[in-house]
């Protein structure tokens, strides 16, 4: 039986609001799920239920308050919840891709160079990265006349398409997607669905959040309702959990 690419084991997260007299704001608790190669698991639930927090913990942007997040790296397994920063950076180079809702890149660097750099960092040869970047940008509907312009000059939807190209170029085995189609029109959403399904059929493990129900239904192999993890927190913590829900 194939081992999962990522496993969440009893994961919990809360924030301390230092500007509000140190109040603890619970986000999620006792979250357990896994994603295997060739699966696309979609996190469902209302806004504020902790979906993005789970993705950020998996990528190492947030630390867990409890539990483990185990990512398979070849023959070894790394617990992202306890890994050193250098281990997390190494996973990002070789194993985990993350498409957020926001594009953060070096100002004044051209779009094609931004995407190519992500491919080279992920292990592609320079020429392969250049070819793959051009293919992705073309499929995502960005005209070639824009490729040498910095993405900071683009509209929100155009920037998000650059973001998607960066996240998909290196073909890492684990892909985290945080509402990648939220700012796209129907035509470009359809292209992103094709790209996601291509990656899944090629064996990638995908964990994502999708604002659009049609996109979610087109890519999901199954859906996990994150609200269930919040319910577990409320049941175990009484009024505090209810106030945070």
Helices and strands as residue ranges (DSSP letters): E 6-17, G 18-20, E 23-35, E 40-44, H 51-59, E 66-73, E 76-79, H 85-94, E 96-99, H 111-121, H 126-139, G 144-146, G 151-153, H 156-168, E 174-178, H 186-201, E 205-209, H 213-219, E 222-225, H 227-244
